[in-house]
Amino acid sequence: CDSDEYCRKQQPCINYSGGNLSLIFCARWALDGTCWTYLTESTAAAPPLPVATAAVN
């Protein structure tokens, strides 16, 4: 999930494993209540840094 200064809350990231890919869904709520959803496909062995940062909770 990319860092958004306008987000007041960040929902937990849910990791779905399928085959050799991991689908990570992240939802962030902006000041206006808009929900932004991010979908990232990556190998389980090397998760993207943005996802790792967002997953830290």
N, CA, C and O atoms as a GROMACS GRO file, in nm:
protein
  228
    1CYS      N    1   0.086  -0.118   0.000
    1CYS     CA    2   0.000   0.000   0.000
    1CYS      C    3   0.088   0.122   0.000
    1CYS      O    4   0.186   0.128   0.075
    2ASP      N    5   0.058   0.218  -0.080
    2ASP     CA    6   0.148   0.331  -0.080
    2ASP      C    7   0.110   0.428   0.029
    2ASP      O    8  -0.008   0.443   0.062
    3SER      N    9   0.210   0.495   0.085
    3SER     CA   10   0.185   0.584   0.199
    3SER      C   11   0.106   0.706   0.153
    3SER      O   12   0.144   0.773   0.057
    4ASP      N   13  -0.003   0.734   0.222
    4ASP     CA   14  -0.087   0.847   0.185
    4ASP      C   15  -0.104   0.936   0.307
    4ASP      O   16  -0.160   0.892   0.408
    5GLU      N   17  -0.058   1.060   0.300
    5GLU     CA   18  -0.065   1.152   0.413
    5GLU      C   19  -0.209   1.187   0.448
    5GLU      O   20  -0.238   1.228   0.561
    6TYR      N   21  -0.299   1.170   0.351
    6TYR     CA   22  -0.438   1.208   0.374
    6TYR      C   23  -0.519   1.096   0.438
    6TYR      O   24  -0.638   1.112   0.467
    7CYS      N   25  -0.454   0.981   0.459
    7CYS     CA   26  -0.527   0.870   0.519
    7CYS      C   27  -0.526   0.882   0.670
    7CYS      O   28  -0.420   0.900   0.731
    8ARG      N   29  -0.643   0.873   0.730
    8ARG     CA   30  -0.653   0.881   0.876
    8ARG      C   31  -0.641   0.741   0.936
    8ARG      O   32  -0.586   0.724   1.045
    9LYS      N   33  -0.694   0.643   0.866
    9LYS     CA   34  -0.690   0.506   0.915
    9LYS      C   35  -0.639   0.412   0.809
    9LYS      O   36  -0.655   0.438   0.689
   10GLN      N   37  -0.578   0.306   0.849
   10GLN     CA   38  -0.534   0.204   0.753
   10GLN      C   39  -0.586   0.068   0.798
   10GLN      O   40  -0.555   0.021   0.907
   11GLN      N   41  -0.664   0.007   0.711
   11GLN     CA   42  -0.716  -0.126   0.743
   11GLN      C   43  -0.605  -0.228   0.731
   11GLN      O   44  -0.511  -0.208   0.654
   12PRO      N   45  -0.614  -0.338   0.806
   12PRO     CA   46  -0.512  -0.442   0.800
   12PRO      C   47  -0.504  -0.501   0.659
   12PRO      O   48  -0.605  -0.513   0.590
   13CYS      N   49  -0.384  -0.536   0.617
   13CYS     CA   50  -0.367  -0.596   0.486
   13CYS      C   51  -0.394  -0.745   0.495
   13CYS      O   52  -0.344  -0.813   0.585
   14ILE      N   53  -0.473  -0.795   0.403
   14ILE     CA   54  -0.505  -0.937   0.402
   14ILE      C   55  -0.428  -1.005   0.291
   14ILE      O   56  -0.435  -0.963   0.175
   15ASN      N   57  -0.355  -1.108   0.325
   15ASN     CA   58  -0.271  -1.177   0.227
   15ASN      C   59  -0.338  -1.305   0.180
   15ASN      O   60  -0.364  -1.395   0.260
   16TYR      N   61  -0.367  -1.313   0.052
   16TYR     CA   62  -0.424  -1.433  -0.007
   16TYR      C   63  -0.319  -1.504  -0.090
   16TYR      O   64  -0.263  -1.446  -0.183
   17SER      N   65  -0.291  -1.630  -0.056
   17SER     CA   66  -0.190  -1.704  -0.131
   17SER      C   67  -0.257  -1.789  -0.237
   17SER      O   68  -0.352  -1.863  -0.208
   18GLY      N   69  -0.208  -1.780  -0.359
   18GLY     CA   70  -0.264  -1.862  -0.466
   18GLY      C   71  -0.153  -1.902  -0.560
   18GLY      O   72  -0.090  -1.817  -0.623
   19GLY      N   73  -0.127  -2.032  -0.570
   19GLY     CA   74  -0.018  -2.078  -0.656
   19GLY      C   75   0.113  -2.026  -0.602
   19GLY      O   76   0.144  -2.046  -0.484
   20ASN      N   77   0.190  -1.959  -0.686
   20ASN     CA   78   0.319  -1.906  -0.640
   20ASN      C   79   0.312  -1.754  -0.628
   20ASN      O   80   0.414  -1.686  -0.619
   21LEU      N   81   0.189  -1.701  -0.628
   21LEU     CA   82   0.172  -1.556  -0.615
   21LEU      C   83   0.094  -1.523  -0.489
   21LEU      O   84   0.011  -1.601  -0.444
   22SER      N   85   0.122  -1.409  -0.433
   22SER     CA   86   0.048  -1.362  -0.316
   22SER      C   87  -0.027  -1.235  -0.353
   22SER      O   88   0.033  -1.137  -0.396
   23LEU      N   89  -0.160  -1.238  -0.336
   23LEU     CA   90  -0.239  -1.120  -0.365
   23LEU      C   91  -0.265  -1.046  -0.235
   23LEU      O   92  -0.325  -1.101  -0.143
   24ILE      N   93  -0.221  -0.923  -0.228
   24ILE     CA   94  -0.234  -0.846  -0.105
   24ILE      C   95  -0.329  -0.728  -0.127
   24ILE      O   96  -0.304  -0.641  -0.209
   25PHE      N   97  -0.438  -0.728  -0.051
   25PHE     CA   98  -0.536  -0.621  -0.063
   25PHE      C   99  -0.522  -0.525   0.054
   25PHE      O  100  -0.523  -0.568   0.170
   26CYS      N  101  -0.511  -0.398   0.027
   26CYS     CA  102  -0.500  -0.300   0.133
   26CYS      C  103  -0.604  -0.191   0.114
   26CYS      O  104  -0.620  -0.139   0.004
   27ALA      N  105  -0.674  -0.157   0.221
   27ALA     CA  106  -0.774  -0.051   0.212
   27ALA      C  107  -0.736   0.063   0.304
   27ALA      O  108  -0.704   0.042   0.421
   28ARG      N  109  -0.739   0.185   0.250
   28ARG     CA  110  -0.707   0.302   0.332
   28ARG      C  111  -0.822   0.403   0.322
   28ARG      O  112  -0.876   0.425   0.213
   29TRP      N  113  -0.857   0.462   0.432
   29TRP     CA  114  -0.965   0.560   0.432
   29TRP      C  115  -0.908   0.701   0.433
   29TRP      O  116  -0.829   0.737   0.521
   30ALA      N  117  -0.948   0.781   0.335
   30ALA     CA  118  -0.898   0.918   0.326
   30ALA      C  119  -0.982   1.009   0.416
   30ALA      O  120  -1.080   0.964   0.476
   31LEU      N  121  -0.944   1.136   0.426
   31LEU     CA  122  -1.015   1.232   0.511
   31LEU      C  123  -1.162   1.244   0.470
   31LEU      O  124  -1.249   1.264   0.554
   32ASP      N  125  -1.189   1.231   0.339
   32ASP     CA  126  -1.326   1.245   0.292
   32ASP      C  127  -1.402   1.114   0.300
   32ASP      O  128  -1.517   1.105   0.256
   33GLY      N  129  -1.341   1.010   0.357
   33GLY     CA  130  -1.409   0.883   0.374
   33GLY      C  131  -1.395   0.792   0.253
   33GLY      O  132  -1.456   0.685   0.248
   34THR      N  133  -1.315   0.834   0.156
   34THR     CA  134  -1.296   0.752   0.037
   34THR      C  135  -1.207   0.633   0.069
   34THR      O  136  -1.104   0.647   0.135
   35CYS      N  137  -1.248   0.516   0.021
   35CYS     CA  138  -1.168   0.396   0.045
   35CYS      C  139  -1.084   0.364  -0.078
   35CYS      O  140  -1.137   0.346  -0.187
   36TRP      N  141  -0.953   0.358  -0.058
   36TRP     CA  142  -0.863   0.326  -0.168
   36TRP      C  143  -0.817   0.182  -0.155
   36TRP      O  144  -0.769   0.143  -0.049
   37THR      N  145  -0.831   0.104  -0.261
   37THR     CA  146  -0.791  -0.036  -0.255
   37THR      C  147  -0.672  -0.061  -0.346
   37THR      O  148  -0.671  -0.019  -0.462
   38TYR      N  149  -0.572  -0.129  -0.292
   38TYR     CA  150  -0.452  -0.158  -0.370
   38TYR      C  151  -0.439  -0.308  -0.389
   38TYR      O  152  -0.460  -0.384  -0.294
   39LEU      N  153  -0.404  -0.351  -0.508
   39LEU     CA  154  -0.383  -0.493  -0.534
   39LEU      C  155  -0.241  -0.513  -0.585
   39LEU      O  156  -0.201  -0.455  -0.686
   40THR      N  157  -0.167  -0.595  -0.514
   40THR     CA  158  -0.028  -0.619  -0.554
   40THR      C  159  -0.003  -0.767  -0.573
   40THR      O  160  -0.034  -0.848  -0.485
   41GLU      N  161   0.053  -0.803  -0.686
   41GLU     CA  162   0.089  -0.942  -0.710
   41GLU      C  163   0.240  -0.956  -0.699
   41GLU      O  164   0.315  -0.884  -0.765
   42SER      N  165   0.283  -1.047  -0.614
   42SER     CA  166   0.426  -1.065  -0.596
   42SER      C  167   0.456  -1.206  -0.548
   42SER      O  168   0.367  -1.275  -0.499
   43THR      N  169   0.579  -1.247  -0.563
   43THR     CA  170   0.617  -1.379  -0.515
   43THR      C  171   0.625  -1.376  -0.363
   43THR      O  172   0.668  -1.276  -0.305
   44ALA      N  173   0.583  -1.483  -0.300
   44ALA     CA  174   0.581  -1.487  -0.154
   44ALA      C  175   0.722  -1.473  -0.096
   44ALA      O  176   0.740  -1.429   0.017
   45ALA      N  177   0.821  -1.511  -0.175
   45ALA     CA  178   0.960  -1.507  -0.129
   45ALA      C  179   1.014  -1.364  -0.125
   45ALA      O  180   1.106  -1.334  -0.049
   46ALA      N  181   0.956  -1.276  -0.207
   46ALA     CA  182   1.006  -1.139  -0.210
   46ALA      C  183   0.891  -1.038  -0.215
   46ALA      O  184   0.860  -0.984  -0.322
   47PRO      N  185   0.828  -1.013  -0.100
   47PRO     CA  186   0.720  -0.916  -0.095
   47PRO      C  187   0.772  -0.774  -0.118
   47PRO      O  188   0.881  -0.741  -0.072
   48PRO      N  189   0.696  -0.690  -0.188
   48PRO     CA  190   0.737  -0.552  -0.217
   48PRO      C  191   0.752  -0.472  -0.088
   48PRO      O  192   0.680  -0.498   0.009
   49LEU      N  193   0.843  -0.378  -0.085
   49LEU     CA  194   0.864  -0.296   0.034
   49LEU      C  195   0.741  -0.217   0.077
   49LEU      O  196   0.713  -0.209   0.197
   50PRO      N  197   0.666  -0.158  -0.017
   50PRO     CA  198   0.547  -0.082   0.022
   50PRO      C  199   0.449  -0.170   0.100
   50PRO      O  200   0.388  -0.125   0.197
   51VAL      N  201   0.434  -0.295   0.056
   51VAL     CA  202   0.343  -0.386   0.123
   51VAL      C  203   0.395  -0.421   0.261
   51VAL      O  204   0.318  -0.428   0.357
   52ALA      N  205   0.526  -0.443   0.271
   52ALA     CA  206   0.586  -0.477   0.399
   52ALA      C  207   0.570  -0.362   0.497
   52ALA      O  208   0.545  -0.383   0.616
   53THR      N  209   0.584  -0.240   0.447
   53THR     CA  210   0.569  -0.122   0.533
   53THR      C  211   0.426  -0.109   0.582
   53THR      O  212   0.402  -0.077   0.698
   54ALA      N  213   0.332  -0.134   0.491
   54ALA     CA  214   0.191  -0.120   0.527
   54ALA      C  215   0.148  -0.232   0.621
   54ALA      O  216   0.059  -0.213   0.705
   55ALA      N  217   0.211  -0.347   0.607
   55ALA     CA  218   0.173  -0.463   0.687
   55ALA      C  219   0.218  -0.450   0.831
   55ALA      O  220   0.168  -0.519   0.920
   56VAL      N  221   0.314  -0.360   0.855
   56VAL     CA  222   0.364  -0.341   0.991
   56VAL      C  223   0.255  -0.276   1.076
   56VAL      O  224   0.218  -0.161   1.054
   57ASN      N  225   0.206  -0.351   1.174
   57ASN     CA  226   0.100  -0.298   1.260
   57ASN      C  227   0.114  -0.357   1.400
   57ASN      O  228   0.035  -0.325   1.488
   0.00000   0.00000   0.00000
